[in-house]
């Protein structure tokens, strides 16, 4: 099941390339992704479509770089909705992004 959420091969490639720096990368992602989700959630609650788009874009890229496929896809969908000018009806996706970021943290901590 974790294949849907995480590209294990990509993560292992990063581990081999970064070697001793890999734990630092994971730690930074865990911290930064939490901040990005909080920013997105706050922007979402304010109805700030542009800030939601920017936060979703940022989290999408960081997640994709670590092989967090499902989280990156959820962020892409949110980013697309915001780019089209409306986040109305995206409450379930916002909740899903929050849940998936927490799931990503668990997956990554298990691999450090």
Number of C-alpha atoms within 10 A of each C-alpha: 5 11 12 12 18 21 17 16 11 15 18 15 12 17 18 12 11 13 10 10 12 17 16 12 15 18 15 11 19 18 11 15 23 16 14 20 24 14 17 25 21 14 18 21 13 11 14 16 23 17 19 29 26 18 23 27 20 19 28 24 16 16 22 18 15 22 23 28 19 22 26 26 17 19 27 19 17 27 25 16 18 22 15 11 13 15 22 11 9 15 14 9 15 22 13 15 24 20 13 18 23 16 14 24 17 12 15 18 12 8 12 12
